[in-house]
Amino acid sequence: MKRMSRKEWLKGCARGGVLAGLIGFCAVLVSRKEKFECSSQCGKCSKFNDGQCGLGLK
């Protein structure tokens, strides 16, 4: 088994850090979704869809 160099180890750590950051960012976006309320400000709610939010927000 080949021994991993310091450069390869640092690359792996950087990739893992970026991946963890993306997962965390997505988790924040998903958790914030339910805090929004549908209103006429976004323009997606209209009389054509019975006042339902076109973005699927509550």
C-alpha positions as CSV (number, residue, x, y, z in Angstrom):
1,M,0.0,0.0,0.0
2,K,1.4,3.4,-1.1
3,R,1.9,5.9,1.6
4,M,-0.1,9.2,1.2
5,S,2.0,12.3,0.7
6,R,1.3,15.5,2.7
7,K,0.1,17.2,-0.5
8,E,-2.4,14.4,-1.2
9,W,-3.6,14.5,2.4
10,L,-4.2,18.2,2.3
11,K,-6.1,17.9,-1.0
12,G,-8.3,15.3,0.6
13,C,-9.0,17.5,3.7
14,A,-9.8,20.5,1.5
15,R,-12.2,18.5,-0.6
16,G,-13.9,17.2,2.5
17,G,-14.2,20.7,4.0
18,V,-15.8,22.0,0.8
19,L,-18.2,19.1,0.7
20,A,-19.1,19.6,4.4
21,G,-19.7,23.3,3.7
22,L,-22.0,22.6,0.8
23,I,-24.0,20.1,2.8
24,G,-24.3,22.6,5.7
25,F,-25.4,25.4,3.3
26,C,-28.1,23.1,1.7
27,A,-29.3,22.1,5.2
28,V,-29.7,25.8,6.1
29,L,-31.7,26.5,3.0
30,V,-34.0,23.5,3.5
31,S,-34.6,24.4,7.2
32,R,-35.5,28.0,6.3
33,K,-38.1,27.0,3.7
34,E,-40.9,26.4,6.2
35,K,-40.4,29.9,7.8
36,F,-41.7,31.8,4.8
37,E,-45.3,32.6,4.3
38,C,-47.0,33.0,0.9
39,S,-47.8,36.5,0.0
40,S,-48.5,38.6,-3.1
41,Q,-45.0,40.1,-2.9
42,C,-43.3,37.4,-4.8
43,G,-46.0,37.4,-7.6
44,K,-46.2,33.6,-7.7
45,C,-49.6,33.5,-5.9
46,S,-52.4,34.4,-8.2
47,K,-56.1,34.0,-8.8
48,F,-55.3,31.5,-11.5
49,N,-54.0,28.9,-9.1
50,D,-56.6,29.4,-6.3
51,G,-54.2,31.5,-4.2
52,Q,-51.8,28.6,-3.7
53,C,-48.2,29.5,-3.6
54,G,-46.4,28.6,-6.9
55,L,-43.2,28.0,-4.9
56,G,-44.7,25.3,-2.7
57,L,-44.3,27.5,0.4
58,K,-46.7,27.5,3.3
